[in-house]
Amino acid sequence: MDMVSIFIYNLFLTVGVIVFAPLLFVKVILTPKYRSRSLKRFGFALGECPGGSASGRPRIWVHALSVGEVASARNLVQELRRSYPQGGIIFSSATRSGESFARSVLHEHVDCFVPFPFDLFWSVKRLVSWVRPDLFVLVETDFWPNFLTELNRRDIPCLLVNGRASDSSFARYRRFRWLFRPLFNSFQALVMQTEQDASSMRQLGVDPARLAVLGNLKYDAALSGSGGKAGLDRVALHIPEQALVWVAGSTHRGEEEIIFDAFQELVQSCANLFLIVAPRNVERGAEIAAMAARRGLSVIRRSVDGVGGGSVLILDTLGELASVYALCDVAFVGGSLVAERGHNPLEPAVHGKPVLFGPYMEDFAEISRDLLAVGGARQVHDAAGFRAELSLLLADSAERERVGRQAQELIASRRGVTEAHLALIRTVLAREARG
């Protein structure tokens, strides 16, 4: 970052902190989920950071914004551990849900989990001094000027992996080019998902020598995570033996109403239909169960109910959705019928399941286009189209098999993205070791 850009950024940041500090202080004090992480995000109460930084034992700090980015990073972190068994791997996430998910799926591979620091120069200094990384790896997005400036000041190499530039992000980057161009040029390499993403970066003035296109880590992540959670089967979830199972995953407010209305209509012609709704925010489990009960549906919650008997299951637990997709006959991926930018359609597709999603798939634009192009998914644009496509798929087992097979073949054809990323990381670390 150049001095002018960072000065202007910190000027605005300081004014914002002064204006909103009292409100933020009250919110942190009164909200347990913020209070428990805030001290660490300010650089306090950190304890001791494990792992050393000797020759051949690099300390690698991997950061993923939230749950979706953690899922992208999962396979990469596992392979980093295999490549550097004596190294230190530190993992951070900006959100509480992201950190919880990371702890559940990466605890065997990560030495230390830490909340990402607030972008204040003194909290950033404390966190970076505590971690002492040899390499910082940012997954997809979450750019913070003071943090990256501090890493650059200490000559700590930074890599962006699985980078993307959606239309909305590109518009924001272009509007604040004075800030983002030096920010992007502070990375040793920006590894983008597609050539279109790389082209967007070049248009912003990013040094072309820093750009690489290696594909989307989510393809390998889907393959590595396809084994499913041990012990999670239809019996464990109290799914009737002959049921057709529809999973609506990562749903948001405004979608559950559409889902329950469709279920009530479809069950008239498909009496053995069983619905599993997995809200993106698992804390909404009671709310969604009540919504279903008001419609006269027999509903159970995974987090609290130990017995079956319902026709609707609310999967209000963390870390089980990917495995539950393996049990379904048809999947809908949420955040896509409402403007929430969509969620990962590869999680059901890797199991050979036909996938439905709505028009809002900005965060998975490349993947959704790929699936649609090979006939491995169906896109709907409103509630009526949603019900119609579901009805067709539920009525035709051969079509369900065909769509699912096309999706699986696409995912298999994209294997190897993680290894390409690892090769770059090895090159950067070897260069740093030579000094």
N, C-alpha and C positions, 0 to 999 in steps of 0.2 A: 504494500500500500504506500502511495506517495504521501508526503507530510500534509499537503493541502487537503486531500480527500479525508484523511483520518482526523484532521483538525475540525473540518466542517461536520463530520459524522459525530464526533464527541461533543461538539457544541450543541447540536440538536439533542443528543442523548442526555446531556447534563440538564438541559432545560426540561426535557420530558421527565427525568427522575425527580427534579425539584417540584414540578407541578403535581405529579401523580404519586409521589412517595407516601403521603399519608394514607391514601386509598389502598395502595399496594401493601403497606404495612399491616393495615387492618385485615385485608383479605388473607395474607399469609398467616397471621396469628389465629384467625378464626376458622381457617380451613385446614384440617389435619393433613390432607393429601399434599398441600403446598408446604405446610410447616415442616413436615418430616424430611423434605428434600432441600429446603431453601438454604439452610446453613452450609451444606456441602456445595451448593451452587454458588455461594459467596466465597467458598474456599476455606471453610472452617469445619471442624469435627471430622477430619478426613481419616484419622488413624494412620496406619503405615501402609504404603503401597508395596505389594509384593513383587518379586521378580528382580533380576539384576540387569545390568547393561554392560556385559563383558563381550569380548570378541566372539562372534557367532551366536550371541544370545541377545538379539535386539529386543527393545521394548517397542511394541507397536500399539498405537492408540487408534482404535476404530470407533467412529461415531456414526450413529444412525438416528435420524430425527424421531421417528415413531415406529409403530408396529410394522407398517408396510416396508419401511427401509430396513428394519431388523430382519424381516423375512428375506429380503434381497441379500443381506450380508451373511446369512446363516452358513451357507456352504463355503463362502470365502473364509470365514473365521475358522471353520473346521479344518480346512486345508492349510491355513496359516499355522495352526497348531501342529499339524503333521509335518510341515516343512521346518518349523522352528520349535521342536519339543522342549528345548531348554530356554526359549525366549519368554518374554513377558508380554501377555496380551491384555490390554486394558480396554474396556468397552464402555461407551457412554451413550445415553439417549436423552433427548431433550424433554421427553414426556414421561409421566409416571407409568402410563400403560405400555409404552415402548420398553422402559426398563424392566417392568414386570415380565413382559413377554421374553425379553432377552435373557433374563435370569432363568426362565423356565426351559428354554431350548438350548442355551449356550453355556450353562454352568460347568459342564465338563471340559470346556475348551478355553475358558476365560479365567485369568488370574484375579481380576478385580473389576467390579462394576462401579461406575461413578456417575452421578448426574452431570450433565454438561454445564459448564459455568455460565452465569449471567455475563453478558458481554460488557462488563465494566473493567477498566484496565487493571485495577488492583485484584479483583477476583480471578481474572484470567491469569495474571502473573502467579498467584498462589497455586492454582490448579496445575498450570504447566510446570511449575517448579516441583510440585509434588509428584507428578507422573514421570517427568524427565524422559519423554519419548524420543526414540531414534527416528520414528516415522509416524506421521499422522495420516490416516486414511479416512476420508469423508465419503459416505455412501449417498449418492444421488443429489442431495440438496441440504441446506441449512448453513448458509454462509454468514459469518459474523466477523466484521472488520477488525475489532480489537484482538480477538482470538487469533486470527490469521496473521495479523501484524506482529503479535508477540512470538508466534512460531517462526516467522521470517527473521525477526530480530535475533533469535537464538540459532539461526541456520538449521532449523529442523525441517526436513523436506516434507511437503504436503502433496498428497495425491487425491484427486477426485475420481471415484470409480462409479460406474453405472450412471454416469451423468445424463441428465435429460434437460431439455428446454422446451416446455410446452408453450403454446401460443400465449397464454396469460403470463407465464414467467418471462418469456422473451420480451413482451411488451413492457413489463416492469423493469427488466434489466436495461432495456433501451432508454426508457424514461430517465433512469438514474445511472446512465452510463459512466458519469464522472466517478461514481462510487464502485460500480461492479467491474468495470474494465481492469483497474489496477488490482481489484480483489481476485479476479480470475487469473490474472497474470502472476499472482503470487504462488500459484501451484506449479510444482515441477512438471506435472502432467495432468491433463483433464481427459479422462477416459469416458467417452460418450457412448450411448447405446446405439445410435444410428448416425448415418452420414448427415441426415437432416439436422440432428442436434448439433453436430460439429459445425455445419454450415451456419447455424444461428450464432454460434460462438465467434466464428470468423467475422460475421457481420458486426459484432460488437467490438471488434478490434483486438480480440484475443490472438496472441502470437500463434500462428499455425503450427509451429514446431512443437508446441506444448500439447497439441490435440492428437488423440488417437480414437479410433472406433473399434471396439472389441465385442460389441453385442450386449445383450441384456442378461445380467446375473440371475434374474428371476427364473430363467429356463433351467439352469443347473440346480437352483435352489428347489424348484418344484420336483426335479428328479430325485434329489437327495432326501427330500422330505416325504416321499411317496409311500414309505413303509407303513405309516400309520402308528398310532399309539397302542402299545401292547395292552391286550385285554379289553380293548374297546370294540365291541361288536353289537349286533342287533339285540342279542339277549341282554347285554349290559345296559342298553338304552331302552329296553322294554318295547321294542318294535315288533308288532305282530308278524308271525312267520311269513304269511302270504302278502304282506303289505307292499304297495308301491311307495317308495320313499322319495319325497321332494324336500330338498334342503335349500333354504333361503339363508345365505350366509352374509355376514357383515352388513346387516340391515341398519338403516337410519330412520329417524322420525319422518313420517310421511310415506314410508314404504310398507310398514307393517299393515296399515289399513288396506292397501291394495292387495297385499298377500293374503290376508284373511278373507277379503271379499272374493278373491279368485278361488281360494280353497273351498269356501262354502258353495260356490257354483260348481266346481269341478267334482266335488265329492258326490254330487247327485248322479253323475254318470260313472264315477270311479269310486265305488263304495269302500274299497280297500286302500285308499290314499292316506298316507301318514305324512304329516308335515313337521319338519324341524326348522325352527327359526333361531338363528344365532345372531343376536344384536352386536353391532360393532362395539358398543359400550355395554359391557356385561352388567353394569350397575342398573341397567334399565329392565332387568329380568322381571321384576314384580310388576312394573308398569305395563309391559307387553303381555304378561299373563293375564292381567286384569282386562286388557283390551280384548283378548281372545274370549275370556269368560263372558264379557258383556254381549258377545255375539252368540252365546250359547254353545261355544265349543268346549269340548272336554280337554283340559290342558294340564300339563305337569311341567315342573321346572327341574332341570338337571341339578341345580345347586342345592335344592332343598328337599325334593321329593324322592323317597326311596322306593316307591312302588309305581307300577305302570297303570294302564287302564285308559289313558287318554288317547286322543287322535292327533294332538298337537304337543310337541315337546319344545320347550324354550331352553336352548343351549346357552345358559348364562354362566359359562365357565371359560377360563383362558386356556389356550393351548390344545383344544380338542377339535376345533372345526376342521382342520386339514384332514384328520383321521375320519371324521364323520362324513366328509365328502366321499370317502371310499365306499361308504355303505349305501349311497343314494342311487336312485335311478335317473333323476333329473336334478340339476342344480341351477339356482339363480344366485348371481353375485350382486350384492347390494351396493349402496352408495351410487347407483347408476340410474335409478328411476327418479331420484331427486338430485339436485345439483351439488353432489358431494365428491365428484371427480372419479368415482368408481373404485373398486378393489380388485384383487388379483384373480383373474379367471383361470389361471394355470393350476390353482390348488385343486379344483375338481377335475379339470381337463386331464391332468397327469394320470388320473385313475380311469381314464376312458369314459368319463361321464359327459353327456351333452350339457352345454352351458348356455344359459340365457343371461343377458344383461341389457340395461336400458341405454339411453342415448348419452349419458354423462360418464364417459370413460377417459377423461383427459389424462389421469395419472397412469393409465395403461393403454394409451392410444396405439402404440406400436403393437403390443401384444394382441389387443382386441382386433386390430386390422388384420394381423397375421391369421388369427383363428377364423375370422369371417372369410378371408380369402380362400382358405382350404376347406371351408364347410364344416369347421370344428366348433362352431358356436352359432347362436341366433341372437340378433339384436332386435329389441322391441322399443316402441316409442311412446306407448301410452298403455293404460290399464286394459283396454279392449284387446290390443295386440298381444299383451302379456298373457291374458287368459287364452287367446286363440293358439298361440305357439305352445303353451303348456299342454293344452288339450291334445294337440296333434302329437306331441312327443310321448305323452302318457299312453296314448292309444296305439302307438306303433313301436314295438320293441326293436324291430329291424332298423328303423330310422334312428332310434336312440343309440344302437350299437354302431351304426355307420358314422354318425356325428362324433361320438366319443372316440372312435378309432382314428378319424382324421385328426383330431386334436392331439392324441397321443403320438402320432407319427410326426406331427410338426415339432413337438417338444423334443422328441428323440433326435431330430435333424439339427437341433441347435445345441447339442451337447458340446462341451469343451470351452465355454466362455470363462469359467472360473480359472482353468489352467492358464489361459492367455493373460488374465489379470495377475495371477501369481508370478508369471514370468517377468512381468513389468516390475512388480514389487521386489523380486529378487535382484533385478538389475539395479534398482535405486538403492537398495540396502548395500549391495556389493560396492557400488560407487562411493557411498558414504563411508564404508569401512576402509576403503583405500585412501580416503581423505583428500 
